[in-house]
């Protein structure tokens, strides 16, 4: 038999993308108004950049700390419900952040945004488990970063336009007391709607990919199938549905009988050598119990190979450069205008005391900070440029690999059997 050309699981990847979309929107929607929000909770203008940077470092640091525990949790309860738990937590703490009126509440909510979400690694693992074919993996792995990029486009515009709506849009929100008291709640409230859509879509239609749990009953999928069938059945006639149901019942019974007979036949025809091999040290016939292979993938020596270490270093340096610019840019736009001509503290091009003085929707860009010293924004463009060059150099030593596959030998053996 000819082997069928592998195809991407487009439906599951689309559902996963819907679940993923809310996260970049809520993370990047904060950035345009974060300097203004810092000032509203009592931070002095000269310290805004510092506290914006601290808030971003808290999120990233907490995500780093909890990445491995979240991955371990997903190995126990499954990928699907780990993702849904992360989405629910992010939605809740983003609302807490939007209603924050003190610096402490703001920073604590940012910390829990990082601690209670490990979806970055879990989603990538789920994509790898959905797409086993090596030739399809480059396309599959590029889809989630694409979703993040699209969300990062909408997020800043979304947050900048809707922050402080009672002042910026008085004709619509001028009489809403809630937005006068909590001027930065609206972007997070609307972001919560995206989370609800993602959570419901994932609960009803996202399939589990963890091998030990994918065959267990999933009440979310059952409910999703019931809703889908009820909606589609309204378009068909009643007697057609009845005939279809009876045929399905007979087919299901026949199929289950055939599967049981086939399973019994396979059990009765297991080679004697295999049964003897695994039954020498046990009292009961245990040819179904196969001794697991010793896995060394969890050891650090296996994980941190020269290639993986080099890749992580390159990725980290590029991320540091990207976050450095994203941190500096909104603070630079928000910092008030000042005279640069007769100011002795100005040392161009690296140190000056002036910004563009933009607030609100004008800050439709990505935020956070690099640093502040005595109220003067330090702009280390030469450092960022140097990091870009240095981060690119190790790329030349990265080697092409065969891709991600659970068991190359097993896949090849299965392909040979199917072809015969």
Buried (B, 14 or more C-beta within 10 A) or exposed (E): EEEEEEEBBEEBBBBBBBBBBBBBBBBBBBBBBBBBBBBBBEBEEBBBBBBBBBBBBBBEEBBEEBBEEBBEBBBEEBBBBBBBBBBBBBBBBBBBBBBBBEBEBBBBBBBBBBBBBBBBBBBBBBBBBBBBBBEBBEEBBEBBEEBBEBBBEBBBBBBBBBBBBBBBBEEEBEEBEEBBEBBBBBBBBBBBEBBBBBBBBBBBBBBBBBEEBBEEEBEBBEEBEEEEEEEEBEEEEEEEBEEEEEEEEEEEEEEEEEEEEEEEEEEEEEEEEEBEEBBEEEEEEEBEEEEEEEEEEEEEEEEEEEEEEBBEEBEEBBEEBBBBBBBBBBBBBBBEEBEEEEEEEBEEEEBBBBBEEBBBBEBBBBBBBBBBEEBBBBBBEEBBEEBBEEBEEBEEEEEEEEBBBEEEEEBEEEEEEEEE
